[in-house]
């Protein structure tokens, strides 16, 4: 994605999140494509710690970044799904010609039989979801802090 350089946000920016600056949108464009905080900072004309702060503490920025990632994943997933019929035909032909247990197991894993990966989750895509996830993480951390002294008193097992 090209970075934005105009002083006024585009119509798409105004529709989605006018509260974010053009610099923040530029940073999101870089981050969603795998760029570093330093690269995003250059695109946004801010310092790297500023981008880091946005990513870690600005709920609207985080939600917009997650939504952009979800859009990217959705497009990639659609493309991947379009290749599935051809891939299945190739795998079926290969297995019929030369049965291979490793290939068969890989097919089963990819089908979700025996624990396939779920790569589709990118996180909340709205501010309320970000706030809820942060609150849940804080609750888990607080609970861990409360339990830590009790866990330290438990006898250690020899194994």
C-alpha positions in Angstrom: 0.0 0.0 0.0 1.2 3.5 -0.7 1.4 5.9 2.1 -0.8 8.9 2.2 0.7 12.3 1.8 -2.2 14.6 1.5 -3.1 16.9 4.4 -6.8 15.8 4.4 -7.9 12.2 5.0 -9.4 10.4 2.1 -13.1 9.6 2.0 -12.4 6.0 3.1 -10.3 7.3 6.0 -13.2 9.6 7.1 -15.7 6.8 6.8 -13.6 4.3 8.8 -11.8 6.3 11.5 -11.5 10.1 11.2 -10.1 10.2 14.7 -6.8 8.7 13.4 -4.3 11.0 11.8 -3.0 10.5 8.3 0.3 9.5 10.0 -1.5 6.8 11.9 -3.1 5.5 8.8 0.3 5.5 7.1 1.8 3.5 10.0 -1.1 1.0 9.7 -0.4 0.6 6.0 3.2 -0.3 6.7 2.5 -2.5 9.7 -0.2 -4.6 8.1 2.2 -5.5 5.3 4.8 -6.7 7.8 6.9 -3.5 8.2 8.8 -2.7 11.3 7.9 0.0 13.9 10.8 2.0 12.5 9.5 1.8 9.0 6.0 2.7 10.1 7.4 5.7 12.1 9.2 7.0 9.0 5.9 6.7 7.0 4.0 8.5 9.8 6.8 11.1 10.3 7.0 10.2 14.0 9.5 8.4 16.3 9.6 4.6 16.6 8.5 4.8 20.3 5.4 6.7 19.2 4.4 3.9 16.9 5.2 1.4 19.6 2.9 3.4 22.0 0.1 3.4 19.4 0.4 -0.3 18.9 0.4 -1.1 22.7 -1.8 1.6 24.2 -4.1 3.3 21.6 -7.3 1.1 21.4 -8.6 2.8 18.2 -5.2 2.4 16.5 -5.0 -1.3 17.6 -8.6 -2.0 16.4 -8.0 -0.3 13.1 -4.7 -2.3 12.6 -6.4 -5.5 13.5 -9.3 -4.7 11.1 -6.7 -4.1 8.3 -5.0 -7.4 9.2 -8.3 -9.2 9.1 -9.1 -7.7 5.6 -5.6 -8.8 4.4 -6.1 -12.3 5.9 -9.6 -12.5 4.4 -8.2 -11.8 0.9 -5.4 -14.3 1.4 -7.8 -16.9 2.7 -10.1 -16.4 -0.3 -7.2 -16.9 -2.6 -6.0 -20.0 -0.7 -9.6 -21.4 -0.7 -9.6 -21.0 -4.5 -6.5 -23.2 -4.8 -7.9 -26.0 -2.6 -9.7 -28.0 -5.3 -6.5 -28.1 -7.5 -4.3 -29.0 -4.5 -6.7 -31.8 -3.4 -6.6 -33.2 -6.9 -2.8 -33.1 -7.0 -2.6 -34.7 -3.5 -5.1 -37.4 -4.4 -3.3 -38.2 -7.6 0.1 -38.3 -5.8 -1.3 -40.6 -3.0 -3.0 -42.9 -5.5 0.2 -43.2 -7.6 2.6 -43.6 -4.6 1.0 -44.0 -1.2 3.0 -42.1 1.4 2.0 -42.1 5.1 3.7 -38.8 5.8 1.7 -37.1 3.1 -1.5 -38.7 4.3 -0.8 -37.5 7.8 -0.1 -34.0 6.6 -3.5 -34.0 4.7 -5.3 -35.2 7.8 -3.6 -32.4 9.9 -4.5 -29.8 7.4 -8.1 -31.0 7.4 -8.2 -30.4 11.2 -8.0 -34.1 12.1 -5.4 -34.5 14.8 -4.9 -30.8 15.5 -4.7 -28.4 12.5 -3.5 -24.8 12.9 -5.9 -21.9 13.1 -4.2 -19.0 11.5 -7.3 -16.9 10.9 -7.4 -15.1 14.3 -5.9 -11.6 14.3 -7.6 -10.1 17.4 -10.4 -7.7 18.0 -11.3 -5.3 15.3 -13.2 -2.7 17.3 -12.3 -0.5 20.3 -14.8 -2.4 22.6 -13.2 -5.7 21.7 -9.7 -4.3 22.4 -10.8 -2.9 25.7 -12.4 -6.3 26.7 -9.3 -8.2 25.7 -7.1 -5.8 27.7 -9.4 -6.2 30.7 -9.3 -10.0 30.4 -5.5 -9.9 30.2 -5.3 -7.7 33.2 -7.6 -10.0 35.1 -5.5 -13.0 34.2 -2.3 -11.2 35.3 -3.9 -10.1 38.6 -5.1 -13.7 39.2 -1.6 -15.0 38.5 -0.1 -12.4 40.9 -2.5 -13.6 43.6 -1.8 -17.3 43.1 2.0 -16.9 42.7 2.7 -17.0 46.5 0.5 -20.0 46.9 2.1 -21.8 44.0 5.6 -21.1 45.4 4.6 -23.0 48.7 3.7 -26.1 46.8 6.2 -29.0 47.1 8.4 -29.5 44.0 8.1 -32.8 42.3 11.3 -34.7 41.6 10.6 -35.1 37.9 
